Amino acid sequence: MRYLILASALFVATAPVAAQTQSTPPHHHADATPRAAMPFVAMAGASDLYEIESSRLALQEARGKDVRDFAQMMIDHHQMTTQKVTAAARSAGLNPSPPALMPMQAQMLDQLRSAAAGDFDRTYLGQQRTAHEKALALHKNYAANGDTAALRSVANEAVPIVSRHLDRVRMLAR
């Protein structure tokens, strides 16, 4: 349960999520970003879990100290956002499942695990950029259109955090 929010957006357009949100048409946008609380919580949790797991790997494998420092910040921040989303969901009377990776996130972790030592930092930073772009879209959209006030508030709080992460990863990838 402790891994649950921010990066959840990670793959807002993946087939499993699109299929899940399409089964309840009033609760999604054309971009597959959910308006309903439970799909949002699941996506946010998956996103955070990916950020945490990929960053734990980066702490072990990254060559650059700046990349390792970024990875530690990802772990700290995404654990915090997971806790906030979980608390907000519970305050709204929901009982969220523990976060689980989506298939595309699991594939990305596999790619990261098999990256050649000289390519790890570049691969990690590229994945972080993509993950944060999707997380930003998830949180912005839910903050504006979500069906649960407590979760809209947490999503709104996540937007500047994810924006700063995205700015930082872009700077590191130069």
N, C-alpha and C positions, 0 to 999 in steps of 0.2 A: 504494500500500500504506500510505502514511503516514496516511491518514484512515481510522480503522476502529472505534471502539467506541461510545462512550457514548450518543449520541443514537439509536443504532441502533434503539432501541425505537420510534422515531418513529411508525411506523404498524404496530404489531404485529397489527392486525386487518385489514390491507389484503388484498384478494383474492389477489394473487400469493403473498404469504407464507402465507396460509391454505391456498391450494391446494398449495403446496410442503410444508407441514407435514402436511396431511391425507394426502398420499401415503405418509407414514410414521407411522401412528397412534400407535405407542408413544412417539413423540418429541414430543408436543405436549399442551398443556392445552386445555380447552374455549375458553380465551381466545386461542388461537393463539400463545401464547408458547412458543417452542421449548425443548425439553430437550436436543436434539442440538446439538453444538458448531457445525457449519458454518452452520446457519440462524441461530443466535445471533450468530456472528461477522459474517455478512452483514447482519443487522438492525442490529447495533451499529455497523458501518461505515457503513451508509446513514444512520443517525441522526447520527453524528458529521459525516459529509460535509454533510448538510443544515445542521447547526448552523454549521459553518465557512463554507459558501458564503453562507448567509443573513446571517451576521454580517459577512462581508466587504462585502456589499452595504450593511449598516447603517453600517459605518464611512464609506462614501461618502455615504449618503443621509439618515441620521438627523439630526434637528435638535437633539435634546437631548444635551448632553455626557454625562449619566448613561447614556443609551442607548448612545452610542458606547463609553463605558468598559465597559459590560456586554458589548457586541459583541466588544471586544478580549479580554476575559476568556473568552468562549465559544470564540474561535479558539484561544487558548493552551491552555485546559483540554481541549478536544475533540481537538486534535492530540496531546496527551499521552495521552489515554485510547485513542485509535486506536493509538498506538505500543504501549501496554501490552497491548491485546487481541491485536494482531498478534504480539507477542513470545510471549504465553501460548499462542496457537494454534500457533505454530511449535514451541514447547517440547513441545507435546503431539503433535507429529508431523504437524500439519496444514499445508496449503499454501493459505492463504486468497487469494481473488481480491482485486484492488483494490476498494475500496468503490464502490458505484454507488447513485445515488438510486433510490428506489421511485417509481412513477408519481405517487402523491399528494404526495410531497415535491417532485417536479419542478413539479407544479401550484402548490404553495405558493410556490415560488421565483418562478414566473411572476407570481403574484398580487402578490408583494412588489415585483417589478420594475415592475409597472404601477400600483402604489399612487400616488395623488395625493400630492404633496409634503407637504401638511398632514395626511395620514393615515398616512404611512409609519411613524412611531414606534408608533402604536397598533396598526397591522397587524403589525409586526414583533414587538412584545411579546405580542400575542395568539397568534401562531404559536409563539413561544418557550414560552409557558405550555403549550400543547397538546403540543408536542414533548417537553418535559421531563416532563410527566405520563406520557406513553407510555414514555419512556426509563426513568423510575423503575420503572415496572411491569416492563419487560423485565429490568432488572438485578436487581431484587428476586427475581423469579421464577426467573431462571437461577441466581442465587446459592443459592437454596434447593433447586432441582430439577435443575440442569444435570448433564450426563453426563460432564463433563471437569473434573477438580479444578483445574487451572491457570486455566481460564476462570471457574469458580465463584469463585475467589479474586479475580480481577480484577473480576468483576461485583460482588462484595461491596464492594470498594474504591470502586467507582463510585457506589454508593448514596448515601453522604453528600455526595459532590460534586454529584450531580444534585439532591439535596434542597436543597442550598444555592443552586444555580442557580434552582430553582423558587421558593424563598422570595424571592430577589432579584427575579425577574421579576414576582412578585405585588406586591411593594412598588413597583416602578417603574410598574406598570400602574394604580396608584391615581390 
